[in-house]
Amino acid sequence: MIGSVIGMIVGLLSPIPFGIIIGTFLGAYVGELLNDSDVHTAAKSASGALLGFLVSSLMKFVLGLIYFGLFIAQIWEYRSELF
């Protein structure tokens, strides 16, 4: 977990495209290898960290769209008072 967070921060600060995604995967992978895991276990752990990051980002995006839609609905409902 610490490796994926460190990798995410390094990936965010790196100038490569999709650095935050690559950094999350590589950070979790290297962190597991440093924790005396074999390559297969480290790859599974890194894949899980990457999948968790992507799914949580997608959920945040969808919730943001829902809240934006609710905001627009309220603006539309009170448009005569606002404009």
N, C-alpha and C positions, 0 to 999 in steps of 0.2 A: 504494500500500500504506500509506503514511504517512497519507494522507487518510482511508482507511477506518478506521484505528486511532483517529485523532483524532475522527472522527465517531462511532465506537462509544463512546468515553469520554464525549463530550458527550451523546450520546443516552442513555447509562446514567444520567447525572446530571440529565437534564432530566425534568420532571414529566409529560411527555406519555405516553400509553399507546403501547407498542411503540416507544419512543424508541430503543432499542438497534438495532432493525432499520432504522428510518428513518435514524438517524444513520450507520449503516454505509453505506447506499446513497448518501446525500447527501455524506458525506465522501469516498467514492471518486469520485463524480461531480465534485465541486468540485476535488478534487485533480488529476484528469485535465484539467479545463478550465484550471487554473493551469499545467499542464505543456504548454501549447500544443497540445492535442488538439482535434479538432473534436467537435461535439455527438454525432454517431453513435458515434464511438470511445469517448467518455466514458461514454455510456449503456451500451455493451457491457461496458466495464470495470466499471462500477458494478453491473451485473446479475451479472457473474461473481463479484464480491466478496460480494454479497448471497447468491447461491446457495451459494458456498463456506461462508459463515458458517452458513447454515441447515442444510446437509448435515452439517457438522461438529458442530453442536449436536445434531442428531438421532442421529448416531452415538454421541456421548457419553451421551445419554439411554439408548439401547439397551444400551450396555455397562454402564451403571449398573444397569439392570434385570437383566441377566444376572448380574452380581456379587451383586446382592441376592438373586436366586433361589438362587445357590450358597451364600450365607450361610444362608438359610432352610433349605436342604437339610441343611447341616451341623448346624444347631441341631436339626432334626427327628431326625437320625440319633443325636445324643448327648443327646436330651431327658431320658432317665432319669438321666444323670449330672449334668445341669445343674439340673434342677428337683427 
